[in-house]
Amino acid sequence: MQITIRGHHLTVTPAIEEDIRLKFAQMTKHLDQVNSMQVKLTKDHQIDKRSRKGSSNHIAEAIIRLPGAELFAQATADDMYASIKKMTDKLKRQLHKHRKMQLIYMPLEA
């Protein structure tokens, strides 16, 4: 399985990279058919005019490619770790639903 992590307007630190790899390893440990994963981390530099502070300016996006399916999730928060957590929670729900659909439509062997 290949995991690609890239940053846009920010540097991906080893701590962030390790956090992502750990979360994805836990999420996909029961799923062996994952082809690839792409994670894009972005920091938006727009400033809120009233508070002079960026609100929800850390964006995490991920694409997981499975045979016959592609899952996508995006999350924003004030902190990059929080946006990564939200994104992985969304992907966990999608993977659970995908796994459930596979079991329903799996042909019975005679």
C-alpha positions as MATLAB code, in Angstrom:
seq = 'MQITIRGHHLTVTPAIEEDIRLKFAQMTKHLDQVNSMQVKLTKDHQIDKRSRKGSSNHIAEAIIRLPGAELFAQATADDMYASIKKMTDKLKRQLHKHRKMQLIYMPLEA';
ca = [
       0.000    0.000    0.000;
       1.296    3.415   -0.941;
       0.608    6.532    1.151;
       1.408    9.930   -0.362;
       1.374   12.918    1.997;
       1.877   16.435    0.690;
       1.478   19.905    2.096;
       0.278   23.079    0.453;
       1.371   26.339    2.134;
       2.809   24.363    5.044;
       5.635   21.974    5.804;
       4.653   18.414    6.667;
       6.567   17.669    9.865;
       7.630   14.143   10.835;
       5.148   14.260   13.735;
       2.215   15.035   11.426;
       3.351   12.376    8.964;
       3.650    9.764   11.740;
       0.196   10.713   13.071;
      -1.357   10.234    9.618;
       0.415    6.917    8.992;
      -0.649    5.598   12.403;
      -4.309    6.578   11.909;
      -4.432    5.085    8.397;
      -2.740    1.877    9.561;
      -5.351    1.444   12.306;
      -8.171    2.249    9.912;
      -7.109   -0.199    7.204;
      -5.696   -3.070    9.243;
      -8.712   -5.270    8.402;
      -8.794   -4.147    4.771;
      -6.108   -5.685    2.591;
      -7.259   -4.469   -0.829;
      -6.291   -0.783   -0.473;
      -4.331    0.227   -3.586;
      -3.174    3.714   -2.596;
      -3.886    6.688   -0.363;
      -3.266   10.362   -0.998;
      -3.386   12.971    1.743;
      -3.220   16.706    1.070;
      -2.779   19.152    3.951;
      -3.451   22.828    3.283;
      -3.245   25.982    5.356;
      -5.502   28.776    4.147;
      -4.105   32.209    4.996;
      -7.314   34.188    4.815;
      -8.065   36.272    7.889;
     -11.476   36.808    9.412;
     -12.154   40.568    9.373;
     -13.897   40.786   12.729;
     -11.558   38.794   14.930;
      -8.370   39.218   12.840;
      -7.861   35.487   13.258;
      -8.039   32.649   10.751;
     -10.987   30.406   11.462;
     -10.979   26.801   10.323;
      -7.998   27.445    8.144;
      -6.326   24.002    8.371;
      -7.714   21.694    5.684;
      -7.077   17.955    5.407;
      -8.183   15.972    2.344;
      -7.698   12.281    1.585;
      -8.449    9.876   -1.244;
      -8.401    6.108   -0.701;
      -8.410    3.940   -3.812;
      -9.913    0.464   -3.535;
     -10.652   -1.983   -6.348;
     -13.837   -0.617   -7.900;
     -14.224    2.302   -5.486;
     -12.655    5.594   -4.497;
     -13.343    7.207   -1.118;
     -12.839   10.930   -0.469;
     -13.032   12.983    2.722;
     -12.259   16.589    3.608;
     -12.254   18.325    6.985;
     -11.350   21.770    8.322;
     -10.442   22.960   11.817;
      -8.361   25.564   13.650;
      -5.620   22.968   14.243;
      -4.093   20.552   11.724;
      -4.275   17.596   14.117;
      -7.996   18.263   14.683;
      -8.684   18.408   10.952;
      -6.770   15.136   10.433;
      -8.855   13.522   13.189;
     -12.125   14.720   11.627;
     -11.019   13.514    8.202;
     -10.069   10.044    9.450;
     -13.392    9.739   11.285;
     -15.217   10.478    8.017;
     -13.103    7.918    6.165;
     -13.722    5.291    8.860;
     -17.464    5.668    8.363;
     -17.078    5.375    4.600;
     -14.848    2.293    4.889;
     -17.300    0.671    7.290;
     -20.152    1.308    4.854;
     -18.074    0.022    1.933;
     -17.172   -3.160    3.840;
     -20.819   -3.678    4.790;
     -21.929   -3.282    1.161;
     -19.312   -5.815    0.050;
     -20.676   -8.379    2.502;
     -24.240   -7.815    1.322;
     -23.450   -8.164   -2.365;
     -20.830  -10.906   -2.054;
     -21.921  -13.913   -4.140;
     -22.440  -17.129   -2.238;
     -20.130  -19.952   -3.181;
     -21.750  -23.314   -3.809;
];
